[in-house]
C-alpha cells in the first residue's frame, strides 16, 4: 500500500507542473538565518509564487574536546561546539522573474545557500 501512495504523490507532483525550486539555507546564527529566510519568502510571495516552508531541518552540532593543560592535568578537558542551523524552502512552479529576483537578492554574510531545480 505504501508504494501506491508514493506513486500517487509522484503523479500528482508531475501533474502540478513538475518543476520546483528547492532552496536550502544554512547559517551558524539562527537570527541571521531567520532574517534571510524571511527575505527569500517575501521575494517569492511578491511574485505570487506558491511557497512551501520554511521547514526547519535538524541542527548539525560539531563538538571539539580540548585539553585544558598542556601536559600535567590530562583529565581536565574543555568542550566547544559549533551549531549549523538549516532551513528548506520549496517554491512550486517558479517563473523566470522569480528566479531572477532570487539571484539578485543580497543576503548577509555567513549564510550559505544551495539552490536546486527538481
N, CA, C and O atoms as a GROMACS GRO file, in nm:
protein
  472
    1UNK      N    1   0.081  -0.119   0.000
    1UNK     CA    2   0.000   0.000   0.000
    1UNK      C    3   0.085   0.126   0.000
    1UNK      O    4   0.046   0.228  -0.056
    2UNK      N    5   0.201   0.118   0.062
    2UNK     CA    6   0.287   0.235   0.070
    2UNK      C    7   0.339   0.273  -0.068
    2UNK      O    8   0.354   0.392  -0.097
    3UNK      N    9   0.366   0.175  -0.154
    3UNK     CA   10   0.416   0.207  -0.287
    3UNK      C   11   0.309   0.274  -0.371
    3UNK      O   12   0.341   0.360  -0.452
    4UNK      N   13   0.182   0.236  -0.353
    4UNK     CA   14   0.074   0.300  -0.426
    4UNK      C   15   0.060   0.446  -0.384
    4UNK      O   16   0.034   0.533  -0.467
    5UNK      N   17   0.077   0.472  -0.255
    5UNK     CA   18   0.068   0.609  -0.206
    5UNK      C   19   0.182   0.693  -0.261
    5UNK      O   20   0.162   0.809  -0.297
    6UNK      N   21   0.304   0.635  -0.268
    6UNK     CA   22   0.418   0.708  -0.323
    6UNK      C   23   0.398   0.737  -0.470
    6UNK      O   24   0.430   0.846  -0.517
    7UNK      N   25   0.346   0.639  -0.544
    7UNK     CA   26   0.323   0.659  -0.687
    7UNK      C   27   0.218   0.766  -0.712
    7UNK      O   28   0.232   0.846  -0.805
    8UNK      N   29   0.114   0.770  -0.629
    8UNK     CA   30   0.011   0.871  -0.648
    8UNK      C   31   0.063   1.011  -0.617
    8UNK      O   32   0.024   1.107  -0.684
    9UNK      N   33   0.153   1.024  -0.516
    9UNK     CA   34   0.210   1.156  -0.488
    9UNK      C   35   0.305   1.200  -0.598
    9UNK      O   36   0.312   1.318  -0.629
   10UNK      N   37   0.378   1.106  -0.658
   10UNK     CA   38   0.466   1.140  -0.769
   10UNK      C   39   0.386   1.185  -0.889
   10UNK      O   40   0.423   1.281  -0.957
   11UNK      N   41   0.275   1.115  -0.916
   11UNK     CA   42   0.191   1.152  -1.029
   11UNK      C   43   0.127   1.288  -1.007
   11UNK      O   44   0.116   1.368  -1.100
   12UNK      N   45   0.084   1.317  -0.883
   12UNK     CA   46   0.023   1.446  -0.855
   12UNK      C   47   0.126   1.558  -0.865
   12UNK      O   48   0.093   1.668  -0.908
   13UNK      N   49   0.250   1.531  -0.825
   13UNK     CA   50   0.356   1.632  -0.836
   13UNK      C   51   0.390   1.658  -0.982
   13UNK      O   52   0.417   1.772  -1.020
   14UNK      N   53   0.387   1.554  -1.064
   14UNK     CA   54   0.415   1.571  -1.206
   14UNK      C   55   0.300   1.645  -1.273
   14UNK      O   56   0.323   1.722  -1.367
   15UNK      N   57   0.178   1.624  -1.227
   15UNK     CA   58   0.064   1.691  -1.286
   15UNK      C   59   0.060   1.839  -1.250
   15UNK      O   60   0.008   1.920  -1.326
   16UNK      N   61   0.115   1.876  -1.134
   16UNK     CA   62   0.114   2.016  -1.091
   16UNK      C   63   0.202   2.104  -1.179
   16UNK      O   64   0.172   2.222  -1.194
   17UNK      N   65   0.305   2.055  -1.234
   17UNK     CA   66   0.394   2.137  -1.315
   17UNK      C   67   0.530   2.071  -1.326
   17UNK      O   68   0.606   2.100  -1.418
   18UNK      N   69   0.561   1.984  -1.234
   18UNK     CA   70   0.683   1.907  -1.242
   18UNK      C   71   0.805   1.976  -1.188
   18UNK      O   72   0.893   1.909  -1.134
   19UNK      N   73   0.815   2.107  -1.201
   19UNK     CA   74   0.936   2.176  -1.158
   19UNK      C   75   0.911   2.248  -1.026
   19UNK      O   76   0.806   2.308  -1.005
   20UNK      N   77   1.010   2.239  -0.941
   20UNK     CA   78   1.007   2.320  -0.820
   20UNK      C   79   1.149   2.358  -0.784
   20UNK      O   80   1.245   2.288  -0.817
   21UNK      N   81   1.160   2.467  -0.716
   21UNK     CA   82   1.288   2.522  -0.676
   21UNK      C   83   1.307   2.489  -0.529
   21UNK      O   84   1.227   2.532  -0.446
   22UNK      N   85   1.410   2.414  -0.495
   22UNK     CA   86   1.438   2.381  -0.355
   22UNK      C   87   1.557   2.463  -0.309
   22UNK      O   88   1.667   2.449  -0.362
   23UNK      N   89   1.534   2.548  -0.209
   23UNK     CA   90   1.637   2.635  -0.156
   23UNK      C   91   1.672   2.586  -0.016
   23UNK      O   92   1.586   2.578   0.071
   24UNK      N   93   1.798   2.552   0.004
   24UNK     CA   94   1.846   2.506   0.134
   24UNK      C   95   1.938   2.614   0.190
   24UNK      O   96   2.039   2.649   0.129
   25UNK      N   97   1.901   2.667   0.306
   25UNK     CA   98   1.973   2.780   0.366
   25UNK      C   99   2.038   2.731   0.495
   25UNK      O  100   1.974   2.665   0.576
   26UNK      N  101   2.166   2.764   0.514
   26UNK     CA  102   2.242   2.721   0.632
   26UNK      C  103   2.316   2.840   0.691
   26UNK      O  104   2.366   2.926   0.618
   27UNK      N  105   2.324   2.844   0.825
   27UNK     CA  106   2.399   2.951   0.892
   27UNK      C  107   2.433   2.907   1.034
   27UNK      O  108   2.370   2.816   1.089
   28UNK      N  109   2.533   2.971   1.092
   28UNK     CA  110   2.574   2.941   1.228
   28UNK      C  111   2.485   3.013   1.330
   28UNK      O  112   2.465   2.963   1.440
   29UNK      N  113   2.432   3.128   1.294
   29UNK     CA  114   2.348   3.205   1.385
   29UNK      C  115   2.203   3.199   1.337
   29UNK      O  116   2.174   3.228   1.220
   30UNK      N  117   2.113   3.161   1.427
   30UNK     CA  118   1.975   3.141   1.385
   30UNK      C  119   1.902   3.271   1.356
   30UNK      O  120   1.808   3.271   1.276
   31UNK      N  121   1.941   3.381   1.417
   31UNK     CA  122   1.874   3.509   1.390
   31UNK      C  123   1.902   3.556   1.249
   31UNK      O  124   1.811   3.604   1.180
   32UNK      N  125   2.026   3.544   1.205
   32UNK     CA  126   2.061   3.582   1.068
   32UNK      C  127   1.993   3.489   0.969
   32UNK      O  128   1.948   3.533   0.863
   33UNK      N  129   1.984   3.362   1.003
   33UNK     CA  130   1.919   3.264   0.918
   33UNK      C  131   1.771   3.297   0.901
   33UNK      O  132   1.719   3.294   0.789
   34UNK      N  133   1.702   3.328   1.010
   34UNK     CA  134   1.560   3.359   1.003
   34UNK      C  135   1.535   3.487   0.924
   34UNK      O  136   1.436   3.497   0.851
   35UNK      N  137   1.624   3.585   0.939
   35UNK     CA  138   1.609   3.710   0.864
   35UNK      C  139   1.626   3.687   0.714
   35UNK      O  140   1.552   3.744   0.634
   36UNK      N  141   1.723   3.604   0.675
   36UNK     CA  142   1.744   3.578   0.533
   36UNK      C  143   1.633   3.492   0.475
   36UNK      O  144   1.595   3.510   0.359
   37UNK      N  145   1.578   3.397   0.553
   37UNK     CA  146   1.465   3.317   0.507
   37UNK      C  147   1.343   3.405   0.486
   37UNK      O  148   1.269   3.388   0.390
   38UNK      N  149   1.322   3.500   0.576
   38UNK     CA  150   1.209   3.593   0.562
   38UNK      C  151   1.225   3.678   0.436
   38UNK      O  152   1.126   3.706   0.367
   39UNK      N  153   1.346   3.717   0.406
   39UNK     CA  154   1.373   3.797   0.286
   39UNK      C  155   1.345   3.714   0.160
   39UNK      O  156   1.290   3.767   0.064
   40UNK      N  157   1.383   3.586   0.160
   40UNK     CA  158   1.356   3.498   0.046
   40UNK      C  159   1.205   3.476   0.030
   40UNK      O  160   1.154   3.479  -0.081
   41UNK      N  161   1.135   3.456   0.142
   41UNK     CA  162   0.990   3.434   0.139
   41UNK      C  163   0.918   3.558   0.085
   41UNK      O  164   0.825   3.546   0.005
   42UNK      N  165   0.959   3.676   0.130
   42UNK     CA  166   0.896   3.800   0.083
   42UNK      C  167   0.916   3.818  -0.067
   42UNK      O  168   0.825   3.861  -0.138
   43UNK      N  169   1.035   3.785  -0.116
   43UNK     CA  170   1.063   3.797  -0.258
   43UNK      C  171   0.978   3.701  -0.339
   43UNK      O  172   0.926   3.738  -0.444
   44UNK      N  173   0.964   3.578  -0.291
   44UNK     CA  174   0.884   3.478  -0.363
   44UNK      C  175   0.736   3.515  -0.360
   44UNK      O  176   0.666   3.498  -0.461
   45UNK      N  177   0.687   3.563  -0.248
   45UNK     CA  178   0.545   3.597  -0.237
   45UNK      C  179   0.510   3.725  -0.313
   45UNK      O  180   0.395   3.745  -0.350
   46UNK      N  181   0.609   3.810  -0.337
   46UNK     CA  182   0.586   3.931  -0.415
   46UNK      C  183   0.547   3.897  -0.559
   46UNK      O  184   0.473   3.971  -0.624
   47UNK      N  185   0.599   3.784  -0.610
   47UNK     CA  186   0.568   3.739  -0.746
   47UNK      C  187   0.458   3.633  -0.748
   47UNK      O  188   0.444   3.562  -0.847
   48UNK      N  189   0.379   3.623  -0.641
   48UNK     CA  190   0.265   3.531  -0.631
   48UNK      C  191   0.305   3.386  -0.656
   48UNK      O  192   0.235   3.314  -0.727
   49UNK      N  193   0.414   3.344  -0.598
   49UNK     CA  194   0.458   3.205  -0.611
   49UNK      C  195   0.401   3.124  -0.495
   49UNK      O  196   0.379   3.177  -0.386
   50UNK      N  197   0.378   2.997  -0.519
   50UNK     CA  198   0.332   2.908  -0.414
   50UNK      C  199   0.455   2.857  -0.340
   50UNK      O  200   0.543   2.794  -0.399
   51UNK      N  201   0.460   2.887  -0.209
   51UNK     CA  202   0.579   2.858  -0.130
   51UNK      C  203   0.544   2.756  -0.022
   51UNK      O  204   0.442   2.769   0.046
   52UNK      N  205   0.630   2.655  -0.007
   52UNK     CA  206   0.617   2.557   0.100
   52UNK      C  207   0.737   2.575   0.191
   52UNK      O  208   0.851   2.559   0.149
   53UNK      N  209   0.710   2.608   0.316
   53UNK     CA  210   0.820   2.622   0.410
   53UNK      C  211   0.815   2.755   0.480
   53UNK      O  212   0.715   2.826   0.468
   54UNK      N  213   0.916   2.790   0.551
   54UNK     CA  214   1.044   2.723   0.570
   54UNK      C  215   1.031   2.601   0.663
   54UNK      O  216   0.962   2.606   0.764
   55UNK      N  217   1.097   2.495   0.625
   55UNK     CA  218   1.096   2.372   0.700
   55UNK      C  219   1.228   2.363   0.776
   55UNK      O  220   1.334   2.358   0.714
   56UNK      N  221   1.223   2.361   0.910
   56UNK     CA  222   1.348   2.350   0.985
   56UNK      C  223   1.404   2.209   0.980
   56UNK      O  224   1.332   2.112   1.004
   57UNK      N  225   1.530   2.198   0.949
   57UNK     CA  226   1.599   2.069   0.949
   57UNK      C  227   1.676   2.055   1.080
   57UNK      O  228   1.698   2.155   1.148
   58UNK      N  229   1.716   1.934   1.116
   58UNK     CA  230   1.790   1.917   1.242
   58UNK      C  231   1.920   1.997   1.244
   58UNK      O  232   1.991   2.007   1.144
   59UNK      N  233   1.949   2.053   1.360
   59UNK     CA  234   2.070   2.132   1.378
   59UNK      C  235   2.190   2.039   1.384
   59UNK      O  236   2.192   1.943   1.461
   60UNK      N  237   2.290   2.069   1.303
   60UNK     CA  238   2.412   1.988   1.300
   60UNK      C  239   2.508   2.044   1.405
   60UNK      O  240   2.544   2.162   1.400
   61UNK      N  241   2.548   1.960   1.499
   61UNK     CA  242   2.634   2.004   1.608
   61UNK      C  243   2.769   1.934   1.597
   61UNK      O  244   2.776   1.811   1.597
   62UNK      N  245   2.875   2.013   1.587
   62UNK     CA  246   3.012   1.959   1.586
   62UNK      C  247   3.076   1.993   1.719
   62UNK      O  248   3.086   2.110   1.756
   63UNK      N  249   3.119   1.890   1.792
   63UNK     CA  250   3.180   1.910   1.923
   63UNK      C  251   3.330   1.885   1.915
   63UNK      O  252   3.376   1.791   1.850
   64UNK      N  253   3.406   1.971   1.983
   64UNK     CA  254   3.551   1.959   1.988
   64UNK      C  255   3.594   1.953   2.134
   64UNK      O  256   3.555   2.039   2.214
   65UNK      N  257   3.673   1.854   2.170
   65UNK     CA  258   3.724   1.839   2.306
   65UNK      C  259   3.873   1.873   2.306
   65UNK      O  260   3.950   1.824   2.224
   66UNK      N  261   3.911   1.959   2.401
   66UNK     CA  262   4.048   2.009   2.407
   66UNK      C  263   4.099   1.994   2.550
   66UNK      O  264   4.025   2.015   2.646
   67UNK      N  265   4.227   1.956   2.564
   67UNK     CA  266   4.289   1.952   2.696
   67UNK      C  267   4.305   2.093   2.750
   67UNK      O  268   4.346   2.183   2.676
   68UNK      N  269   4.274   2.114   2.878
   68UNK     CA  270   4.290   2.246   2.939
   68UNK      C  271   4.438   2.279   2.962
   68UNK      O  272   4.481   2.392   2.944
   69UNK      N  273   4.511   2.178   3.001
   69UNK     CA  274   4.652   2.198   3.034
   69UNK      C  275   4.738   2.138   2.923
   69UNK      O  276   4.694   2.053   2.847
   70UNK      N  277   4.860   2.184   2.916
   70UNK     CA  278   4.947   2.135   2.809
   70UNK      C  279   4.995   1.992   2.835
   70UNK      O  280   4.989   1.908   2.745
   71UNK      N  281   5.044   1.962   2.959
   71UNK     CA  282   5.082   1.823   2.979
   71UNK      C  283   5.062   1.766   3.118
   71UNK      O  284   5.081   1.646   3.136
   72UNK      N  285   5.024   1.843   3.217
   72UNK     CA  286   5.016   1.789   3.352
   72UNK      C  287   4.879   1.729   3.382
   72UNK      O  288   4.870   1.612   3.419
   73UNK      N  289   4.774   1.804   3.367
   73UNK     CA  290   4.639   1.760   3.405
   73UNK      C  291   4.565   1.706   3.282
   73UNK      O  292   4.496   1.779   3.212
   74UNK      N  293   4.583   1.576   3.259
   74UNK     CA  294   4.523   1.516   3.139
   74UNK      C  295   4.372   1.495   3.154
   74UNK      O  296   4.302   1.482   3.053
   75UNK      N  297   4.320   1.493   3.277
   75UNK     CA  298   4.178   1.470   3.297
   75UNK      C  299   4.096   1.598   3.282
   75UNK      O  300   3.974   1.593   3.267
   76UNK      N  301   4.161   1.711   3.286
   76UNK     CA  302   4.090   1.839   3.273
   76UNK      C  303   4.073   1.871   3.125
   76UNK      O  304   4.170   1.896   3.054
   77UNK      N  305   3.949   1.870   3.081
   77UNK     CA  306   3.922   1.894   2.939
   77UNK      C  307   3.811   1.997   2.924
   77UNK      O  308   3.729   2.017   3.014
   78UNK      N  309   3.810   2.061   2.810
   78UNK     CA  310   3.706   2.158   2.777
   78UNK      C  311   3.638   2.114   2.649
   78UNK      O  312   3.702   2.056   2.561
   79UNK      N  313   3.507   2.140   2.638
   79UNK     CA  314   3.435   2.107   2.515
   79UNK      C  315   3.380   2.234   2.453
   79UNK      O  316   3.326   2.321   2.521
   80UNK      N  317   3.396   2.242   2.322
   80UNK     CA  318   3.340   2.352   2.244
   80UNK      C  319   3.251   2.293   2.136
   80UNK      O  320   3.272   2.179   2.093
   81UNK      N  321   3.152   2.369   2.093
   81UNK     CA  322   3.064   2.318   1.989
   81UNK      C  323   3.028   2.428   1.890
   81UNK      O  324   3.021   2.546   1.923
   82UNK      N  325   3.006   2.384   1.766
   82UNK     CA  326   2.960   2.473   1.660
   82UNK      C  327   2.826   2.418   1.612
   82UNK      O  328   2.815   2.300   1.581
   83UNK      N  329   2.725   2.504   1.606
   83UNK     CA  330   2.592   2.462   1.563
   83UNK      C  331   2.563   2.519   1.425
   83UNK      O  332   2.578   2.639   1.401
   84UNK      N  333   2.520   2.430   1.334
   84UNK     CA  334   2.482   2.472   1.199
   84UNK      C  335   2.330   2.456   1.187
   84UNK      O  336   2.278   2.345   1.187
   85UNK      N  337   2.260   2.571   1.178
   85UNK     CA  338   2.114   2.571   1.166
   85UNK      C  339   2.078   2.565   1.019
   85UNK      O  340   2.143   2.628   0.936
   86UNK      N  341   1.971   2.488   0.985
   86UNK     CA  342   1.934   2.468   0.845
   86UNK      C  343   1.784   2.485   0.825
   86UNK      O  344   1.704   2.452   0.913
   87UNK      N  345   1.746   2.538   0.709
   87UNK     CA  346   1.607   2.551   0.668
   87UNK      C  347   1.594   2.513   0.521
   87UNK      O  348   1.689   2.528   0.444
   88UNK      N  349   1.476   2.464   0.483
   88UNK     CA  350   1.446   2.430   0.344
   88UNK      C  351   1.320   2.505   0.301
   88UNK      O  352   1.221   2.508   0.374
   89UNK      N  353   1.325   2.564   0.183
   89UNK     CA  354   1.210   2.633   0.125
   89UNK      C  355   1.187   2.576  -0.013
   89UNK      O  356   1.280   2.565  -0.092
   90UNK      N  357   1.062   2.538  -0.044
   90UNK     CA  358   1.025   2.489  -0.176
   90UNK      C  359   0.937   2.593  -0.244
   90UNK      O  360   0.839   2.640  -0.186
   91UNK      N  361   0.971   2.628  -0.366
   91UNK     CA  362   0.889   2.717  -0.447
   91UNK      C  363   0.837   2.636  -0.564
   91UNK      O  364   0.915   2.589  -0.647
   92UNK      N  365   0.705   2.618  -0.570
   92UNK     CA  366   0.643   2.535  -0.672
   92UNK      C  367   0.620   2.615  -0.799
   92UNK      O  368   0.575   2.730  -0.794
   93UNK      N  369   0.652   2.556  -0.911
   93UNK     CA  370   0.641   2.613  -1.046
   93UNK      C  371   0.694   2.757  -1.053
   93UNK      O  372   0.617   2.851  -1.074
   94UNK      N  373   0.825   2.773  -1.034
   94UNK     CA  374   0.883   2.908  -1.036
   94UNK      C  375   0.891   2.964  -1.179
   94UNK      O  376   0.916   2.890  -1.274
   95UNK      N  377   0.870   3.092  -1.190
   95UNK     CA  378   0.883   3.159  -1.318
   95UNK      C  379   1.020   3.220  -1.334
   95UNK      O  380   1.101   3.218  -1.241
   96UNK      N  381   1.046   3.274  -1.451
   96UNK     CA  382   1.177   3.335  -1.477
   96UNK      C  383   1.200   3.460  -1.392
   96UNK      O  384   1.312   3.488  -1.350
   97UNK      N  385   1.092   3.534  -1.367
   97UNK     CA  386   1.105   3.656  -1.286
   97UNK      C  387   1.143   3.624  -1.141
   97UNK      O  388   1.220   3.696  -1.079
   98UNK      N  389   1.088   3.514  -1.089
   98UNK     CA  390   1.117   3.475  -0.951
   98UNK      C  391   1.264   3.433  -0.938
   98UNK      O  392   1.332   3.472  -0.843
   99UNK      N  393   1.311   3.355  -1.035
   99UNK     CA  394   1.449   3.308  -1.031
   99UNK      C  395   1.546   3.425  -1.043
   99UNK      O  396   1.648   3.430  -0.975
  100UNK      N  397   1.513   3.520  -1.130
  100UNK     CA  398   1.599   3.638  -1.147
  100UNK      C  399   1.600   3.723  -1.020
  100UNK      O  400   1.705   3.774  -0.980
  101UNK      N  401   1.485   3.738  -0.956
  101UNK     CA  402   1.478   3.817  -0.832
  101UNK      C  403   1.556   3.750  -0.720
  101UNK      O  404   1.618   3.818  -0.638
  102UNK      N  405   1.552   3.617  -0.715
  102UNK     CA  406   1.625   3.546  -0.610
  102UNK      C  407   1.775   3.549  -0.632
  102UNK      O  408   1.852   3.550  -0.536
  103UNK      N  409   1.820   3.551  -0.758
  103UNK     CA  410   1.964   3.558  -0.784
  103UNK      C  411   2.019   3.698  -0.753
  103UNK      O  412   2.136   3.711  -0.717
  104UNK      N  413   1.935   3.801  -0.766
  104UNK     CA  414   1.980   3.937  -0.737
  104UNK      C  415   1.965   3.974  -0.590
  104UNK      O  416   1.994   4.087  -0.551
  105UNK      N  417   1.920   3.882  -0.508
  105UNK     CA  418   1.897   3.907  -0.366
  105UNK      C  419   2.030   3.916  -0.292
  105UNK      O  420   2.117   3.830  -0.309
  106UNK      N  421   2.045   4.018  -0.209
  106UNK     CA  422   2.169   4.031  -0.129
  106UNK      C  423   2.137   3.986   0.013
  106UNK      O  424   2.055   4.046   0.082
  107UNK      N  425   2.205   3.880   0.056
  107UNK     CA  426   2.184   3.824   0.188
  107UNK      C  427   2.305   3.850   0.276
  107UNK      O  428   2.414   3.874   0.223
  108UNK      N  429   2.289   3.847   0.408
  108UNK     CA  430   2.403   3.874   0.496
  108UNK      C  431   2.513   3.770   0.484
  108UNK      O  432   2.489   3.657   0.442
  109UNK      N  433   2.633   3.810   0.521
  109UNK     CA  434   2.744   3.716   0.516
  109UNK      C  435   2.727   3.610   0.624
  109UNK      O  436   2.668   3.636   0.729
  110UNK      N  437   2.777   3.492   0.597
  110UNK     CA  438   2.762   3.383   0.691
  110UNK      C  439   2.644   3.293   0.661
  110UNK      O  440   2.621   3.195   0.731
  111UNK      N  441   2.568   3.326   0.555
  111UNK     CA  442   2.454   3.245   0.515
  111UNK      C  443   2.491   3.171   0.387
  111UNK      O  444   2.528   3.233   0.288
  112UNK      N  445   2.480   3.038   0.390
  112UNK     CA  446   2.511   2.956   0.273
  112UNK      C  447   2.381   2.911   0.209
  112UNK      O  448   2.288   2.868   0.278
  113UNK      N  449   2.373   2.921   0.077
  113UNK     CA  450   2.251   2.886   0.005
  113UNK      C  451   2.281   2.783  -0.102
  113UNK      O  452   2.375   2.799  -0.180
  114UNK      N  453   2.202   2.677  -0.105
  114UNK     CA  454   2.207   2.577  -0.212
  114UNK      C  455   2.072   2.580  -0.282
  114UNK      O  456   1.968   2.565  -0.218
  115UNK      N  457   2.074   2.600  -0.414
  115UNK     CA  458   1.950   2.605  -0.491
  115UNK      C  459   1.951   2.490  -0.591
  115UNK      O  460   2.047   2.472  -0.665
  116UNK      N  461   1.843   2.412  -0.592
  116UNK     CA  462   1.830   2.300  -0.685
  116UNK      C  463   1.696   2.309  -0.756
  116UNK      O  464   1.595   2.346  -0.697
  117UNK      N  465   1.698   2.276  -0.882
  117UNK     CA  466   1.574   2.267  -0.960
  117UNK      C  467   1.536   2.118  -0.966
  117UNK      O  468   1.611   2.036  -1.019
  118UNK      N  469   1.419   2.086  -0.912
  118UNK     CA  470   1.375   1.947  -0.908
  118UNK      C  471   1.258   1.929  -1.004
  118UNK      O  472   1.205   1.818  -1.017
   0.00000   0.00000   0.00000
